[in-house]
Amino acid sequence: MDAVLDSAAQPPAGRPPAVPERLTAFVTDYCRLLPATERMAPHDALTTLADFLVRDFPAAVRHALDSGLGERQVVAALAPLREVVSGSTLVRRAQEQPRGFPGDFEMIEYILAREVTGEPGSFGWLFDEYLLHSVVAQQHHNKIAHQAALITAALADPAARPARRILLIASGGAADLREVDPDLLQPGDRIVLNDMDPGALAHARATLPARTAGHIGTVEGNALRKAAVLEETGPYDLVLAGGLFDYLDVRPAQALAKTVLQRLCRPGGTFYFSNIATGNPFAIAMKYGADWPLIEREERDVEAILEGAGAHLVGSLDIRRDPTGLTLLTEVRRAGAPRTSAASAIPSAGVSAGITAGVLPRPVRSGTVTTRVRHGS
Ligand SMILES: C[S@@+](CC[C@H](N)C(=O)[O-])C[C@H]1O[C@@H](n2cnc3c(N)ncnc32)[C@H](O)[C@@H]1O
């Protein structure tokens, strides 16, 4: 738990402030209400869960923090409620982190499968049914579909050179690659999967279509420390880092973007990464109820990361949002090859964008990321 709480947000030493009555009442009320959803009509149960997660949980926690309570005290005050919500398979897994961190590949696969475990009709089952059909789960489906479309576009591009190179950083179980038609792969094509969790790589190997699996290599380890090994198979036409930036502070995010653009992505190739956007309605419940904090960003934060990584490496930049608006999908064309060259641009994956940022026909200025070109525009 310690790693996810902001020590700067702790109150000064000495007598801790009292837990606000509002937080205590919230905990007491929902410790009673949540299990009672089992006996409610479906509509009432879903309304109760929605009120809990996106209205009352954030309000009670914000009020407590504003009243001077530290993050650790908030979590301590939430303990009885955290115990109740651990009836959910997803929440329990996030709280216990059996693979050592939240967002492991098994959690991702559980979200994507949308097959809730547990006793149908039980509170835990209802809770996961709600979560797995919520907007925050949908953004994950959208992200995977977008990533699959990017890989498909890279492989289907008739102008791409024959031995294509694709790298999936923090691939997890490679749910995106699983959706790609294996017939698009040609002799010599190589797809490298990187993940720090060997279980994720094993799961990817076991679940990819056999003909796709025949083209993959794996590199186990922290992507931030594996550039030299990843470089051996490069340079890559397409580098994807789906989900990883949600867990990276600015410095490691900049370092990774720099490594990808300088050493891994070929000139004219594409570097894609996603990041959860600000405004996730589940963010507070995820952080304080399930120990699953995500680093939210806006378009300007993504631009700052790329500026820090090296604006001269950015040929063009496209930042769009998935249809829920909750995920930023960033595509960078690596500078160094003309946009019109045969294999320079991967066609747009065709996701219906919620908000599109960066249609700025301004010239590239040294030291800043000012050219932001929408693919296909
Ligand atoms: C970040 S998500 C991404 C999964 C997948 N790419 C997607 O888009 O859903 C979870 C995966 O990232 C892996 N991961 C987290 N940090 C990593 C790092 N620094 N280097 C390599 N893999 C990492 C975890 O092991 C886990 O399998």
The ligand as a Gaussian input file, in Angstrom:
#p B3LYP/6-31G(d) Opt

LIG

0 1
 C        0.902000      -1.700000     -18.466000
 S       -0.288000      -2.915000     -18.762000
 C       -0.320000      -3.108000     -20.442000
 C       -0.856000      -4.359000     -21.072000
 C       -1.145000      -4.248000     -22.555000
 N       -0.062000      -3.663000     -23.288000
 C       -2.397000      -3.436000     -22.793000
 O       -2.362000      -2.492000     -23.578000
 O       -3.427000      -3.750000     -22.178000
 C        0.204000      -4.292000     -17.940000
 C        1.514000      -5.001000     -18.282000
 O        2.630000      -4.133000     -18.211000
 C        3.704000      -4.848000     -17.652000
 N        4.669000      -3.855000     -17.192000
 C        4.467000      -2.893000     -16.254000
 N        5.557000      -2.124000     -16.132000
 C        6.484000      -2.591000     -17.007000
 C        7.792000      -2.203000     -17.364000
 N        8.390000      -1.162000     -16.768000
 N        8.446000      -2.911000     -18.313000
 C        7.861000      -3.975000     -18.903000
 N        6.611000      -4.397000     -18.607000
 C        5.928000      -3.716000     -17.678000
 C        3.058000      -5.701000     -16.589000
 O        3.835000      -6.815000     -16.246000
 C        1.767000      -6.104000     -17.266000
 O        1.852000      -7.336000     -17.927000

